[in-house]
């Protein structure tokens, strides 16, 4: 094997396998992999992929649900020098075709139940559940013994969620992700003794890169679940098999709203991580009241930075429930105005980053890359406030701020007030075109009790200035969101804007 220094994504697993070979690394359904077994499976899977005629630098799409095979495929791509392209398993039609074509994927690894959604002519191979799948071919494949990838080689095209525009492929290197793993381990207090469950989609950067890979780096035993099923998660906690859980606010809201959330024995849950979108403060308060000894961590960032940028640690929550914390180990951040100049503490501005965790730009999108990376800093599109102690509070996405009568209104502030009403299960606040107000503050609400538009507006006016209170309330059965839990406000604006 060509000598290398091992600062690669697959090197994270290799070191844990040498350190604790017999420890269980991953459990998925009825299959269990020790660290030694998982590392060998990754090497054999790398050989399978290269035997398909792929060469280092080729892009390989991954279009599947959570499984051990999905994890092995990602690490095998890393070990073989291939570029992994995770694809949201819920995409179909033009959105799916766009990512496969834009990435130039030479092969798409797909679950058998999803393969027929792919565009005609796309070369595919099964991830699992067939006699010729990647998982089934491991036993006969040789152990990969080729040259190690270099630390600055691309390892993944991490497509943005596309909540405001077409997805862009953030070009992630081994170096960027390994730095991000260390940031996650230190900021989130990850240790080998934790018992984490991974239930969010592994195609998404938060579950894969903030939790699963960092936990493999420290040598923990990881339970991979098909989906964030509330019954299964609470059963695992009650049985003492899970004590660490990451979920977006939508999942925590669903768990907190369950009738049995107040009656089941959840005392074994030690660490709760939330992120991927803004957690309503009233929901956070309900969780703290129900589980007062639970350590809560707020994780914030975005795909382009691997994705973890800031963390609010458990001891930092008091008096700062709306904050996303301070920057992690390898991230530097500033809050700037439209000209890129620092704004005073306490003043809203765009948060910008500089970090070895950052992507190299957007795949084959030079104009978008130039727009996002300016003067040595990455411009996030998030509107934030920094305080004198270095804590950041996200006010809104820049594109989600509402211009109501010439005054800017934060949608998040209005949403937090709406969540204080017992009849509101979920809420999203958007601006809709209005002749008088330019944009009318509009609340789209999922109710869990009897409530009228007039009552909710009156409730909001008790806490908000009149210009910030909703002008309209629209009731829906559910809010559109992507697989990571982010509410798709663009879809709401398109749906109700006409």
Order of alpha helices (4+ residues) and beta strands (2+ residues): alpha-beta-beta-alpha-beta-alpha-beta-alpha-beta-beta-beta-beta-alpha-beta-alpha-beta-alpha-beta-alpha-beta-alpha-beta-beta-beta-beta-beta-alpha-beta-beta-beta-beta-beta-alpha-beta-beta-alpha-beta-alpha
